[in-house]
Amino acid sequence: MAFGYVCGTGLLHGYMEDIIVHPDHQKQGVGVALVKRLLEEAERIGLGIVTVTYSSEHTEFYKKGGFTPCPGGVWRK
């Protein structure tokens, strides 16, 4: 019904990706619960920072999950 993960390189920083909730279960708190659980697990394994990239229409979703919005940047070759 839902999928997501946090990946990292064994350091203190991880990156959350691919938060997906089946359309039949969206808008019911499943996604926010998944984000919170992934952050709990990230903390348990010692990650001090988890970042996520999302489009602006998802800001409130990630705030409910525990993220603090902030400006950032992207470098591309």
Buried (B, 14 or more C-beta within 10 A) or exposed (E): EBEBEBEBEEEEEBBBBEBEBEEEEEEEEBBBBBBBEBBEEBEEEEBEEBEBEEEEEBEEBBEBBEBEEEEEEEEEE
